[in-house]
Amino acid sequence: MFKYQLQVTTGQQSFGGTYDYVFLTLIGKEGESERTELKTCFGFRAGTTEDFTVKTTSSLGELLLIRVEKDPFLVFPEDEWYCSTIVVRTEGGEVLVFPCYRWICRGDKVELRGGRALKVSEEDHDLLTEHRQKELTFRKSLYQWDVLVEGLPHRGRFDDVSQLPTEVHLSAAKANELSHERFLVAMELKLKGIIGSKESWESIDDMANIYWTNRTPMSGISLQIKLLIFISSMLQRNVVIWCPPVNSTLNRSFWFMLTHETEVG
C-alpha cells in the first residue's frame, strides 16, 4: 500500500470555499489512483489548507497530472470553489506543487500539471503531450471570431457568457461581491444626499470626497485623471470653469492644468 499526502489550499477570495463534494485522481507514469473523495468536516473554507491522504495499491511512478472534479452537495445550488494549489508529498519524500488558481464548477474536470513549466520540445511523456494538445484544441474551438456581417467588427463565437469556462467569466461569487459593493455605494450616496440632488459643487475637493468606502491611492489618482480630462475638454470647447483656491494637492493639479491650457491656447 502506497500513501500520498496532500495539502489542498483554497483561495482567499470572497465566497471562495465550497460545501460540494470534491474528488481527486493522481495520474503518474505507471498508472493512476482511484477517484478519491476529499472529505472535510465543514467543507473547504476560503483561505484555509486541508490535509488528505490518497492510498494506492501500487506506486504510480513519477506524478504527472492531478484531475480535480466537483459534484453537488445534496440539492443545494451551485457553489463554486476557488482552488489555489495542491501539494503532494510521496512516500519517498518528494514534494510536488500543482498550481490551480481558478474557479471550479460542478461537472468540471480540471487536470493540473505539476512542477515547472515546460516547452513542447521538453515534454518527456505521452500523457503530458496529449494533455497539452487537448487543452490547445479546446481553446481554439472556444475562442474564435464570429462574423455577423462583412465589414463590421467581429464578435466572440458564443451566445452567452455562461458558455465560457468558469475561470474566464464572472463567477457567482464575484457577481454577489459586486452586488454587495454596489449596495454599499448606493447607501453611502443616499445618506450623503447626493442621489437626486440638484445642488452645485462648491469645490473640486467636494467632488474628490464623494466616496468614503473603498478608497485607495490608485482610485484617487484615477479620479484626478478623469477630472483633468473633463476640464481639459471643457477648455477646448471654450467653456469657462472656475477653479477654487489652491488649498490641496488635487486643486494644485487642476490649477497647473488650467494655467497650462490657457498659455497654450
C-alpha positions in Angstrom: 0.0 0.0 0.0 1.4 3.4 -1.1 0.3 6.7 0.5 0.4 10.2 -0.9 0.0 13.1 1.5 -1.9 16.1 0.0 -2.3 19.7 1.1 -5.2 21.4 -0.7 -5.4 25.2 -0.4 -8.5 27.3 -1.0 -8.0 30.9 -2.2 -8.8 33.9 0.0 -11.4 35.2 -2.5 -14.8 36.1 -1.1 -17.1 33.0 -1.3 -14.1 31.0 -2.5 -14.9 28.0 -0.3 -17.5 25.3 -1.0 -19.5 22.6 0.6 -19.7 20.5 -2.5 -18.1 17.1 -2.9 -14.5 17.4 -4.2 -12.8 14.4 -5.9 -9.2 13.9 -6.9 -7.3 11.5 -9.1 -3.5 11.2 -9.1 -2.0 10.3 -12.5 1.5 9.0 -12.8 3.8 7.4 -15.4 2.9 3.9 -14.1 -0.8 4.3 -13.5 -3.5 6.4 -11.7 -5.2 6.3 -8.4 -8.9 5.7 -7.8 -11.3 8.7 -7.9 -10.9 9.7 -4.2 -13.3 12.0 -2.3 -11.6 14.7 -0.2 -13.7 14.5 2.9 -13.9 17.5 5.3 -15.9 18.3 8.4 -17.0 21.8 7.3 -16.2 21.9 3.6 -13.4 23.9 2.0 -13.2 27.3 3.6 -11.7 30.4 2.0 -8.0 30.9 2.9 -7.5 27.5 4.5 -5.4 24.5 3.8 -6.7 20.9 4.3 -4.7 17.7 4.7 -5.6 14.5 3.0 -4.2 11.0 2.2 -4.7 9.1 -1.0 -3.9 5.4 -1.0 -3.0 3.2 -3.9 -2.2 -0.5 -4.2 1.0 0.2 -6.2 3.3 3.0 -6.9 2.2 5.5 -9.6 5.7 6.3 -10.5 6.5 9.9 -11.3 3.4 12.1 -10.9 2.4 13.9 -14.0 -1.2 15.2 -13.5 -3.9 15.7 -11.0 -7.6 15.5 -12.0 -9.9 17.6 -9.8 -13.7 17.2 -10.0 -16.6 18.7 -8.0 -20.1 17.2 -7.5 -23.2 18.8 -6.0 -23.8 18.6 -2.3 -27.4 17.1 -2.0 -29.8 19.5 -3.7 -28.1 22.8 -2.9 -27.5 25.3 -5.7 -24.1 25.8 -7.5 -21.3 26.5 -5.0 -18.2 27.4 -7.0 -14.8 26.6 -5.4 -11.6 28.6 -5.9 -8.7 26.2 -5.7 -5.2 27.8 -5.3 -2.7 24.9 -5.1 -2.4 21.2 -4.4 0.8 20.0 -2.8 1.6 16.3 -3.0 4.3 14.5 -0.8 5.2 11.0 -1.9 6.5 8.2 0.3 10.0 8.9 -1.0 9.8 12.5 0.4 9.4 14.2 -3.0 7.2 17.3 -2.8 5.3 18.4 -5.9 3.3 21.6 -6.3 0.3 21.6 -8.7 -0.8 25.2 -9.2 -4.5 25.7 -10.0 -5.6 29.3 -9.2 -9.1 29.0 -10.9 -12.7 28.6 -10.1 -14.1 25.0 -10.4 -17.8 24.4 -11.0 -19.9 21.3 -10.9 -19.2 18.9 -13.8 -15.7 20.4 -14.4 -12.8 18.0 -14.9 -9.7 20.1 -14.3 -6.3 18.5 -15.0 -3.4 20.2 -13.3 0.3 19.9 -14.3 2.9 19.8 -11.6 6.4 21.2 -11.3 7.9 23.8 -13.6 6.5 24.9 -16.9 7.8 23.0 -19.9 8.2 23.8 -23.6 6.7 21.5 -26.2 10.1 20.1 -27.0 10.7 19.3 -23.3 7.7 17.1 -22.8 9.0 13.7 -21.7 5.8 11.6 -21.6 2.9 11.0 -24.0 0.4 11.9 -21.2 1.8 15.4 -21.0 1.9 15.8 -24.7 -1.7 14.6 -25.0 -2.8 16.9 -22.2 -1.2 19.9 -23.9 -2.8 19.1 -27.2 -6.3 18.6 -25.7 -6.0 22.0 -24.0 -4.9 23.8 -27.1 -7.6 22.1 -29.2 -10.3 23.1 -26.7 -9.1 26.7 -26.5 -9.0 27.0 -30.3 -12.6 25.7 -30.6 -13.8 28.0 -27.9 -12.0 31.3 -28.6 -13.0 32.1 -32.2 -14.3 35.2 -34.0 -17.8 35.1 -35.4 -18.6 37.2 -38.5 -22.2 38.5 -38.4 -21.9 41.0 -41.3 -18.9 41.5 -43.5 -17.2 44.8 -42.8 -18.5 45.1 -39.2 -16.3 44.3 -36.1 -16.3 40.6 -35.3 -17.6 39.1 -32.0 -16.8 36.1 -29.9 -18.4 32.8 -31.2 -20.6 32.2 -28.2 -24.2 33.3 -27.5 -23.9 33.7 -23.7 -21.0 34.3 -21.3 -22.2 31.2 -19.3 -21.0 29.1 -22.2 -17.4 30.0 -21.4 -15.3 28.2 -18.8 -15.8 29.4 -15.3 -12.4 31.0 -14.9 -12.9 33.4 -17.8 -16.2 34.9 -16.8 -17.7 36.4 -13.7 -18.4 33.7 -11.1 -21.5 33.7 -9.0 -19.3 34.6 -6.0 -17.8 37.6 -7.9 -21.3 38.7 -9.0 -22.5 38.6 -5.4 -19.5 40.6 -4.3 -20.1 43.3 -6.9 -23.8 43.4 -6.0 -22.8 43.9 -2.3 -20.3 46.7 -3.2 -22.9 48.4 -5.4 -25.4 48.3 -2.5 -22.9 49.9 -0.1 -22.0 52.6 -2.5 -25.7 53.4 -3.2 -26.4 53.6 0.5 -23.5 55.9 1.0 -24.6 58.3 -1.7 -28.2 58.2 -0.4 -27.0 59.1 3.2 -25.0 61.9 1.8 -28.0 63.2 -0.1 -26.1 63.1 -3.4 -28.7 60.8 -5.2 -31.3 63.1 -6.7 -29.5 66.3 -5.5 -29.6 69.3 -7.9 -27.2 71.4 -5.9 -23.9 72.7 -7.5 -20.5 71.6 -6.4 -18.8 74.1 -4.0 -15.3 73.0 -4.8 -13.2 70.3 -6.5 -12.5 68.8 -3.1 -16.2 68.1 -2.8 -16.0 66.0 -6.0 -13.0 64.2 -4.7 -14.7 63.3 -1.4 -17.8 61.7 -2.9 -17.0 58.2 -1.6 -15.9 57.2 1.9 -15.6 53.5 1.2 -13.1 51.5 -0.9 -10.7 54.4 -1.3 -7.2 53.5 -2.3 -4.2 55.6 -3.6 -4.9 54.2 -7.1 -8.6 55.2 -7.0 -7.5 58.8 -6.0 -5.1 59.0 -9.0 -7.8 57.7 -11.3 -10.3 60.3 -10.1 -7.7 63.1 -10.7 -7.0 61.9 -14.2 -10.8 61.7 -15.0 -11.4 65.2 -13.7 -8.4 66.6 -15.5 -9.6 65.1 -18.8 -13.1 66.6 -18.2 -11.7 70.1 -17.5 -9.4 69.9 -20.5 -12.2 69.0 -22.8 -14.2 71.9 -21.4 -11.3 74.3 -22.1 -11.0 73.1 -25.6 -14.7 74.0 -26.1 -14.1 77.5 -24.6 -16.2 76.7 -21.6 -15.4 78.9 -18.6 -14.5 76.9 -15.5 -14.0 78.4 -12.1 -11.1 76.9 -10.0 -11.4 77.1 -6.2 -8.5 78.3 -4.1 -5.3 76.3 -4.2 -5.5 74.6 -0.8 -4.9 71.0 -1.7 -2.8 68.7 -3.9 -5.8 68.0 -6.1 -6.6 71.7 -6.6 -2.9 72.5 -7.3 -3.0 69.8 -10.1 -6.1 71.4 -11.6 -4.5 74.9 -11.3 -1.5 73.8 -13.2 -3.7 72.2 -15.8 -5.8 75.4 -16.2 -2.8 77.7 -16.5 -1.0 75.3 -18.9 -4.1 75.1 -21.1 -4.5 78.8 -21.0 -1.0 79.5 -22.1 -1.1 77.0 -24.9 -4.5 78.4 -26.1 
